[in-house]
Amino acid sequence: ASMLPTLIAVWYVANLFFNIGMKRSHALLPDVMLLTSLQMMAGGLALPAAFAFGSDLDPARWWAWRRQLTVSSVLLLCGTLCTNVSLVLLSVSFTHVIKTCEPFFAMVIVGVWDHRWPGATAALATATTVSGVLVASVSQRHSAGKASDLSAGIAVAMLANLSLQLRNVLNKRLMQLSPPAEAADDRLLSK
């Protein structure tokens, strides 16, 4: 448990540097679709490389879960594209502020999907985070020159949060299933 704060800090710093790098990439390649396509292409090359170097990935297992993996891939594409658009419209720091709403989206998705709602402490912590984002959005709106870009950037960043958290919940559900059978497809998507 004492390692957790260190891991969170390392993740946050790595994420910050990644987004700063992405912002600089947008200066070099201003076309958001091209940049997103390059990111997806890199991921598309990583999987065959993992198979080629003997990773413990079973292609038959992937094929049995093709429907769920397709949904997960589309959600990743949507989240990545929306993140890239928000980085064009907003500053990196403000994009990070909006990304702090991710636990809210995860809480709502799990609540709707499983009918399991968090306890009062978790709900209060999430509400505090969301209200902080709202305050930051209002102050950002007052200091920004283009309110339309700001509103669009916030909306797109929130859509990125929703897409990526929906993907996370789906992937966690996939990991909880027993080895796939065709019946597992229906069991996962029916809940």
C-alpha atoms as an extended CHARMM CRD file, in Angstrom:
* protein
*
       191  EXT
         1         1  ALA       CA              0.0000000000        0.0000000000        0.0000000000  PROA      1               0.0000000000
         2         2  SER       CA              2.9180000000        2.3960000000        0.5930000000  PROA      2               0.0000000000
         3         3  MET       CA              3.9420000000        1.9310000000       -3.0470000000  PROA      3               0.0000000000
         4         4  LEU       CA              0.5630000000        3.1470000000       -4.3410000000  PROA      4               0.0000000000
         5         5  PRO       CA              1.2020000000        6.9130000000       -3.9640000000  PROA      5               0.0000000000
         6         6  THR       CA              4.5230000000        6.5200000000       -5.7720000000  PROA      6               0.0000000000
         7         7  LEU       CA              2.9070000000        4.5820000000       -8.6180000000  PROA      7               0.0000000000
         8         8  ILE       CA              0.1310000000        7.1730000000       -8.9290000000  PROA      8               0.0000000000
         9         9  ALA       CA              2.7040000000        9.9830000000       -9.0290000000  PROA      9               0.0000000000
        10        10  VAL       CA              4.7670000000        8.1690000000      -11.6720000000  PROA      10              0.0000000000
        11        11  TRP       CA              1.6390000000        7.5340000000      -13.7490000000  PROA      11              0.0000000000
        12        12  TYR       CA              0.5610000000       11.1710000000      -13.4660000000  PROA      12              0.0000000000
        13        13  VAL       CA              3.9850000000       12.5250000000      -14.4900000000  PROA      13              0.0000000000
        14        14  ALA       CA              4.2150000000       10.0520000000      -17.3870000000  PROA      14              0.0000000000
        15        15  ASN       CA              0.7220000000       11.0170000000      -18.5160000000  PROA      15              0.0000000000
        16        16  LEU       CA              1.5830000000       14.7070000000      -18.2910000000  PROA      16              0.0000000000
        17        17  PHE       CA              4.7300000000       14.2730000000      -20.3930000000  PROA      17              0.0000000000
        18        18  PHE       CA              2.7970000000       12.1460000000      -22.8900000000  PROA      18              0.0000000000
        19        19  ASN       CA              0.1710000000       14.8670000000      -23.3100000000  PROA      19              0.0000000000
        20        20  ILE       CA              2.8320000000       17.5720000000      -23.6460000000  PROA      20              0.0000000000
        21        21  GLY       CA              4.4440000000       15.4380000000      -26.3480000000  PROA      21              0.0000000000
        22        22  MET       CA              1.0590000000       15.0540000000      -28.0060000000  PROA      22              0.0000000000
        23        23  LYS       CA              0.5360000000       18.8290000000      -27.9030000000  PROA      23              0.0000000000
        24        24  ARG       CA              3.9100000000       19.3020000000      -29.6090000000  PROA      24              0.0000000000
        25        25  SER       CA              2.9580000000       16.6320000000      -32.1500000000  PROA      25              0.0000000000
        26        26  HSD       CA             -0.1250000000       18.6720000000      -32.9610000000  PROA      26              0.0000000000
        27        27  ALA       CA              2.1500000000       21.5830000000      -33.8150000000  PROA      27              0.0000000000
        28        28  LEU       CA              4.0700000000       19.3410000000      -36.2500000000  PROA      28              0.0000000000
        29        29  LEU       CA              1.0490000000       17.4520000000      -37.5950000000  PROA      29              0.0000000000
        30        30  PRO       CA             -1.9890000000       19.7110000000      -37.1880000000  PROA      30              0.0000000000
        31        31  ASP       CA             -4.3520000000       17.1720000000      -38.7980000000  PROA      31              0.0000000000
        32        32  VAL       CA             -5.9850000000       15.3960000000      -35.8500000000  PROA      32              0.0000000000
        33        33  MET       CA             -7.1680000000       12.4650000000      -37.9630000000  PROA      33              0.0000000000
        34        34  LEU       CA             -3.6570000000       11.8490000000      -39.3030000000  PROA      34              0.0000000000
        35        35  LEU       CA             -2.1490000000       11.9190000000      -35.8080000000  PROA      35              0.0000000000
        36        36  THR       CA             -4.8360000000        9.5970000000      -34.4410000000  PROA      36              0.0000000000
        37        37  SER       CA             -4.3460000000        7.2490000000      -37.4040000000  PROA      37              0.0000000000
        38        38  LEU       CA             -0.6080000000        7.1180000000      -36.7020000000  PROA      38              0.0000000000
        39        39  GLN       CA             -1.2920000000        6.2830000000      -33.0460000000  PROA      39              0.0000000000
        40        40  MET       CA             -3.7010000000        3.4920000000      -33.9880000000  PROA      40              0.0000000000
        41        41  MET       CA             -1.2760000000        2.2040000000      -36.6170000000  PROA      41              0.0000000000
        42        42  ALA       CA              1.4490000000        1.9380000000      -33.9720000000  PROA      42              0.0000000000
        43        43  GLY       CA             -0.8810000000       -0.1480000000      -31.8310000000  PROA      43              0.0000000000
        44        44  GLY       CA             -1.8250000000       -2.2200000000      -34.8540000000  PROA      44              0.0000000000
        45        45  LEU       CA              1.8540000000       -3.0040000000      -35.4390000000  PROA      45              0.0000000000
        46        46  ALA       CA              2.5110000000       -3.8090000000      -31.7830000000  PROA      46              0.0000000000
        47        47  LEU       CA              0.0900000000       -6.7590000000      -31.6810000000  PROA      47              0.0000000000
        48        48  PRO       CA              1.6100000000       -8.7180000000      -34.6050000000  PROA      48              0.0000000000
        49        49  ALA       CA              5.0470000000       -7.9710000000      -33.1470000000  PROA      49              0.0000000000
        50        50  ALA       CA              3.9090000000       -9.4500000000      -29.8240000000  PROA      50              0.0000000000
        51        51  PHE       CA              2.7120000000      -12.5880000000      -31.6340000000  PROA      51              0.0000000000
        52        52  ALA       CA              5.9520000000      -12.7830000000      -33.6460000000  PROA      52              0.0000000000
        53        53  PHE       CA              8.1620000000      -12.6090000000      -30.5710000000  PROA      53              0.0000000000
        54        54  GLY       CA              6.3200000000      -15.4150000000      -28.8100000000  PROA      54              0.0000000000
        55        55  SER       CA              4.1190000000      -13.4720000000      -26.4480000000  PROA      55              0.0000000000
        56        56  ASP       CA              1.6000000000      -15.5410000000      -24.5130000000  PROA      56              0.0000000000
        57        57  LEU       CA             -1.2450000000      -14.2460000000      -26.6620000000  PROA      57              0.0000000000
        58        58  ASP       CA             -3.4470000000      -16.9350000000      -28.1620000000  PROA      58              0.0000000000
        59        59  PRO       CA             -4.9690000000      -15.7920000000      -31.4920000000  PROA      59              0.0000000000
        60        60  ALA       CA             -7.8150000000      -18.3210000000      -31.1000000000  PROA      60              0.0000000000
        61        61  ARG       CA             -8.7810000000      -16.6650000000      -27.8340000000  PROA      61              0.0000000000
        62        62  TRP       CA             -8.7480000000      -13.2500000000      -29.4970000000  PROA      62              0.0000000000
        63        63  TRP       CA            -10.9660000000      -14.5620000000      -32.2890000000  PROA      63              0.0000000000
        64        64  ALA       CA            -13.5210000000      -15.9300000000      -29.7980000000  PROA      64              0.0000000000
        65        65  TRP       CA            -13.7830000000      -12.4740000000      -28.2170000000  PROA      65              0.0000000000
        66        66  ARG       CA            -13.8370000000      -10.5510000000      -31.4950000000  PROA      66              0.0000000000
        67        67  ARG       CA            -17.1220000000       -8.7460000000      -30.7860000000  PROA      67              0.0000000000
        68        68  GLN       CA            -16.0220000000       -7.4490000000      -27.4000000000  PROA      68              0.0000000000
        69        69  LEU       CA            -12.5700000000       -6.5370000000      -28.6750000000  PROA      69              0.0000000000
        70        70  THR       CA            -14.1220000000       -4.6570000000      -31.5900000000  PROA      70              0.0000000000
        71        71  VAL       CA            -16.2700000000       -2.6330000000      -29.1900000000  PROA      71              0.0000000000
        72        72  SER       CA            -13.2170000000       -2.0040000000      -26.9930000000  PROA      72              0.0000000000
        73        73  SER       CA            -11.1590000000       -0.9300000000      -30.0190000000  PROA      73              0.0000000000
        74        74  VAL       CA            -13.8450000000        1.4550000000      -31.2630000000  PROA      74              0.0000000000
        75        75  LEU       CA            -14.0920000000        3.0030000000      -27.7790000000  PROA      75              0.0000000000
        76        76  LEU       CA            -10.2890000000        3.3970000000      -27.6850000000  PROA      76              0.0000000000
        77        77  LEU       CA            -10.3250000000        5.0390000000      -31.1140000000  PROA      77              0.0000000000
        78        78  CYS       CA            -13.1110000000        7.4120000000      -30.0790000000  PROA      78              0.0000000000
        79        79  GLY       CA            -11.3690000000        8.2730000000      -26.7930000000  PROA      79              0.0000000000
        80        80  THR       CA             -8.0080000000        8.8390000000      -28.4870000000  PROA      80              0.0000000000
        81        81  LEU       CA             -9.5070000000       10.9660000000      -31.2340000000  PROA      81              0.0000000000
        82        82  CYS       CA            -11.4670000000       13.0640000000      -28.7280000000  PROA      82              0.0000000000
        83        83  THR       CA             -8.3740000000       13.4910000000      -26.5420000000  PROA      83              0.0000000000
        84        84  ASN       CA             -6.3850000000       14.6670000000      -29.5700000000  PROA      84              0.0000000000
        85        85  VAL       CA             -9.1130000000       17.1490000000      -30.5250000000  PROA      85              0.0000000000
        86        86  SER       CA             -9.2970000000       18.4600000000      -26.9540000000  PROA      86              0.0000000000
        87        87  LEU       CA             -5.5200000000       18.9530000000      -26.9240000000  PROA      87              0.0000000000
        88        88  VAL       CA             -5.8960000000       21.1180000000      -30.0330000000  PROA      88              0.0000000000
        89        89  LEU       CA             -8.7120000000       23.1900000000      -28.5150000000  PROA      89              0.0000000000
        90        90  LEU       CA             -7.4830000000       23.4110000000      -24.8960000000  PROA      90              0.0000000000
        91        91  SER       CA             -4.2240000000       23.7490000000      -23.0430000000  PROA      91              0.0000000000
        92        92  VAL       CA             -2.5660000000       20.5780000000      -21.7530000000  PROA      92              0.0000000000
        93        93  SER       CA             -3.0850000000       21.6500000000      -18.1480000000  PROA      93              0.0000000000
        94        94  PHE       CA             -6.7940000000       22.3080000000      -18.6350000000  PROA      94              0.0000000000
        95        95  THR       CA             -7.1960000000       19.0140000000      -20.4990000000  PROA      95              0.0000000000
        96        96  HSD       CA             -5.6780000000       17.3390000000      -17.4200000000  PROA      96              0.0000000000
        97        97  VAL       CA             -8.1400000000       19.1610000000      -15.1830000000  PROA      97              0.0000000000
        98        98  ILE       CA            -11.0240000000       17.7760000000      -17.2170000000  PROA      98              0.0000000000
        99        99  LYS       CA             -9.4790000000       14.2950000000      -17.2090000000  PROA      99              0.0000000000
       100       100  THR       CA             -9.8250000000       14.2740000000      -13.4090000000  PROA      100             0.0000000000
       101       101  CYS       CA            -13.5560000000       13.5870000000      -13.9830000000  PROA      101             0.0000000000
       102       102  GLU       CA            -12.7220000000       10.0480000000      -15.1360000000  PROA      102             0.0000000000
       103       103  PRO       CA            -13.6990000000        8.4820000000      -11.7630000000  PROA      103             0.0000000000
       104       104  PHE       CA            -17.1200000000       10.1220000000      -12.0640000000  PROA      104             0.0000000000
       105       105  PHE       CA            -17.7000000000        8.4790000000      -15.4360000000  PROA      105             0.0000000000
       106       106  ALA       CA            -16.4460000000        5.1070000000      -14.1640000000  PROA      106             0.0000000000
       107       107  MET       CA            -18.7520000000        5.3660000000      -11.1320000000  PROA      107             0.0000000000
       108       108  VAL       CA            -21.8040000000        6.1530000000      -13.2960000000  PROA      108             0.0000000000
       109       109  ILE       CA            -21.0080000000        3.4400000000      -15.8620000000  PROA      109             0.0000000000
       110       110  VAL       CA            -20.5520000000        0.7590000000      -13.1860000000  PROA      110             0.0000000000
       111       111  GLY       CA            -23.6950000000        1.9820000000      -11.4110000000  PROA      111             0.0000000000
       112       112  VAL       CA            -25.7870000000        1.7860000000      -14.5760000000  PROA      112             0.0000000000
       113       113  TRP       CA            -24.2670000000       -1.5080000000      -15.7740000000  PROA      113             0.0000000000
       114       114  ASP       CA            -24.1400000000       -3.4440000000      -12.4770000000  PROA      114             0.0000000000
       115       115  HSD       CA            -26.6290000000       -1.4580000000      -10.3710000000  PROA      115             0.0000000000
       116       116  ARG       CA            -23.8380000000       -1.0850000000       -7.7850000000  PROA      116             0.0000000000
       117       117  TRP       CA            -23.4870000000        2.4470000000       -6.5380000000  PROA      117             0.0000000000
       118       118  PRO       CA            -20.5500000000        3.6550000000       -4.4530000000  PROA      118             0.0000000000
       119       119  GLY       CA            -20.6820000000        4.4540000000       -0.7870000000  PROA      119             0.0000000000
       120       120  ALA       CA            -21.1430000000        7.9730000000        0.5400000000  PROA      120             0.0000000000
       121       121  THR       CA            -17.4060000000        8.6420000000        0.8950000000  PROA      121             0.0000000000
       122       122  ALA       CA            -16.6150000000        7.7210000000       -2.7220000000  PROA      122             0.0000000000
       123       123  ALA       CA            -19.6230000000        9.6710000000       -4.0040000000  PROA      123             0.0000000000
       124       124  LEU       CA            -18.5850000000       12.7300000000       -1.9670000000  PROA      124             0.0000000000
       125       125  ALA       CA            -14.9910000000       12.5130000000       -3.2300000000  PROA      125             0.0000000000
       126       126  THR       CA            -16.2120000000       12.2720000000       -6.8160000000  PROA      126             0.0000000000
       127       127  ALA       CA            -18.6530000000       15.1490000000       -6.3270000000  PROA      127             0.0000000000
       128       128  THR       CA            -15.8030000000       17.2620000000       -4.9420000000  PROA      128             0.0000000000
       129       129  THR       CA            -13.7060000000       16.5150000000       -8.0130000000  PROA      129             0.0000000000
       130       130  VAL       CA            -16.5380000000       17.3160000000      -10.4110000000  PROA      130             0.0000000000
       131       131  SER       CA            -17.2910000000       20.5950000000       -8.6250000000  PROA      131             0.0000000000
       132       132  GLY       CA            -13.6130000000       21.5130000000       -8.8270000000  PROA      132             0.0000000000
       133       133  VAL       CA            -13.6800000000       20.8950000000      -12.5700000000  PROA      133             0.0000000000
       134       134  LEU       CA            -16.8090000000       23.0400000000      -12.8770000000  PROA      134             0.0000000000
       135       135  VAL       CA            -15.1320000000       25.8940000000      -10.9830000000  PROA      135             0.0000000000
       136       136  ALA       CA            -12.0200000000       25.5670000000      -13.1570000000  PROA      136             0.0000000000
       137       137  SER       CA            -14.1950000000       25.5670000000      -16.2920000000  PROA      137             0.0000000000
       138       138  VAL       CA            -15.9800000000       28.7420000000      -15.2300000000  PROA      138             0.0000000000
       139       139  SER       CA            -12.7150000000       30.5300000000      -14.4270000000  PROA      139             0.0000000000
       140       140  GLN       CA            -11.1830000000       29.2600000000      -17.6860000000  PROA      140             0.0000000000
       141       141  ARG       CA            -14.2190000000       30.5650000000      -19.5970000000  PROA      141             0.0000000000
       142       142  HSD       CA            -13.6850000000       34.0300000000      -18.1210000000  PROA      142             0.0000000000
       143       143  SER       CA             -9.9920000000       34.0960000000      -19.0410000000  PROA      143             0.0000000000
       144       144  ALA       CA            -10.3330000000       32.4960000000      -22.4950000000  PROA      144             0.0000000000
       145       145  GLY       CA            -10.8640000000       34.6450000000      -25.5220000000  PROA      145             0.0000000000
       146       146  LYS       CA            -12.8620000000       32.1180000000      -27.5630000000  PROA      146             0.0000000000
       147       147  ALA       CA            -15.7420000000       30.6950000000      -25.5490000000  PROA      147             0.0000000000
       148       148  SER       CA            -16.8970000000       28.4840000000      -28.4430000000  PROA      148             0.0000000000
       149       149  ASP       CA            -13.5210000000       26.6940000000      -28.6660000000  PROA      149             0.0000000000
       150       150  LEU       CA            -13.5320000000       26.2820000000      -24.8960000000  PROA      150             0.0000000000
       151       151  SER       CA            -17.0410000000       24.7890000000      -24.8560000000  PROA      151             0.0000000000
       152       152  ALA       CA            -16.2350000000       22.4580000000      -27.7320000000  PROA      152             0.0000000000
       153       153  GLY       CA            -12.9440000000       21.4630000000      -26.0860000000  PROA      153             0.0000000000
       154       154  ILE       CA            -14.6590000000       20.6860000000      -22.7820000000  PROA      154             0.0000000000
       155       155  ALA       CA            -17.3870000000       18.6660000000      -24.5250000000  PROA      155             0.0000000000
       156       156  VAL       CA            -14.8570000000       16.6800000000      -26.5390000000  PROA      156             0.0000000000
       157       157  ALA       CA            -12.6640000000       16.0540000000      -23.4800000000  PROA      157             0.0000000000
       158       158  MET       CA            -15.7280000000       14.7940000000      -21.5710000000  PROA      158             0.0000000000
       159       159  LEU       CA            -16.6000000000       12.5100000000      -24.4970000000  PROA      159             0.0000000000
       160       160  ALA       CA            -13.0270000000       11.1950000000      -24.3390000000  PROA      160             0.0000000000
       161       161  ASN       CA            -13.4970000000       10.4940000000      -20.6220000000  PROA      161             0.0000000000
       162       162  LEU       CA            -16.7620000000        8.6670000000      -21.2780000000  PROA      162             0.0000000000
       163       163  SER       CA            -15.3170000000        6.5720000000      -24.1240000000  PROA      163             0.0000000000
       164       164  LEU       CA            -12.1400000000        5.6020000000      -22.2940000000  PROA      164             0.0000000000
       165       165  GLN       CA            -13.8980000000        4.7850000000      -19.0140000000  PROA      165             0.0000000000
       166       166  LEU       CA            -16.5260000000        2.7350000000      -20.8160000000  PROA      166             0.0000000000
       167       167  ARG       CA            -13.6670000000        0.8430000000      -22.4520000000  PROA      167             0.0000000000
       168       168  ASN       CA            -11.9750000000        0.3180000000      -19.0630000000  PROA      168             0.0000000000
       169       169  VAL       CA            -15.1460000000       -1.0840000000      -17.5080000000  PROA      169             0.0000000000
       170       170  LEU       CA            -15.7030000000       -3.3610000000      -20.5200000000  PROA      170             0.0000000000
       171       171  ASN       CA            -12.0960000000       -4.6040000000      -20.3990000000  PROA      171             0.0000000000
       172       172  LYS       CA            -12.2950000000       -5.3200000000      -16.6610000000  PROA      172             0.0000000000
       173       173  ARG       CA            -15.4560000000       -7.2920000000      -17.3120000000  PROA      173             0.0000000000
       174       174  LEU       CA            -13.6560000000       -9.2130000000      -20.0680000000  PROA      174             0.0000000000
       175       175  MET       CA            -10.8380000000      -10.1040000000      -17.6780000000  PROA      175             0.0000000000
       176       176  GLN       CA            -13.3370000000      -11.5170000000      -15.1600000000  PROA      176             0.0000000000
       177       177  LEU       CA            -14.8430000000      -13.9630000000      -17.6520000000  PROA      177             0.0000000000
       178       178  SER       CA            -13.6950000000      -17.5350000000      -17.8820000000  PROA      178             0.0000000000
       179       179  PRO       CA            -11.9050000000      -18.6130000000      -21.0650000000  PROA      179             0.0000000000
       180       180  PRO       CA            -14.1230000000      -17.5760000000      -23.9160000000  PROA      180             0.0000000000
       181       181  ALA       CA            -16.7440000000      -19.6950000000      -25.5140000000  PROA      181             0.0000000000
       182       182  GLU       CA            -19.3400000000      -18.4570000000      -27.9400000000  PROA      182             0.0000000000
       183       183  ALA       CA            -21.7910000000      -18.3140000000      -24.9890000000  PROA      183             0.0000000000
       184       184  ALA       CA            -19.4840000000      -15.8460000000      -23.2340000000  PROA      184             0.0000000000
       185       185  ASP       CA            -20.2340000000      -13.2780000000      -25.9620000000  PROA      185             0.0000000000
       186       186  ASP       CA            -23.8940000000      -13.2060000000      -25.0000000000  PROA      186             0.0000000000
       187       187  ARG       CA            -23.1680000000      -13.3280000000      -21.2520000000  PROA      187             0.0000000000
       188       188  LEU       CA            -20.9420000000      -10.2340000000      -21.3920000000  PROA      188             0.0000000000
       189       189  LEU       CA            -23.1060000000       -8.0150000000      -23.5550000000  PROA      189             0.0000000000
       190       190  SER       CA            -26.4170000000       -8.9800000000      -21.9600000000  PROA      190             0.0000000000
       191       191  LYS       CA            -25.6830000000       -7.4480000000      -18.5450000000  PROA      191             0.0000000000
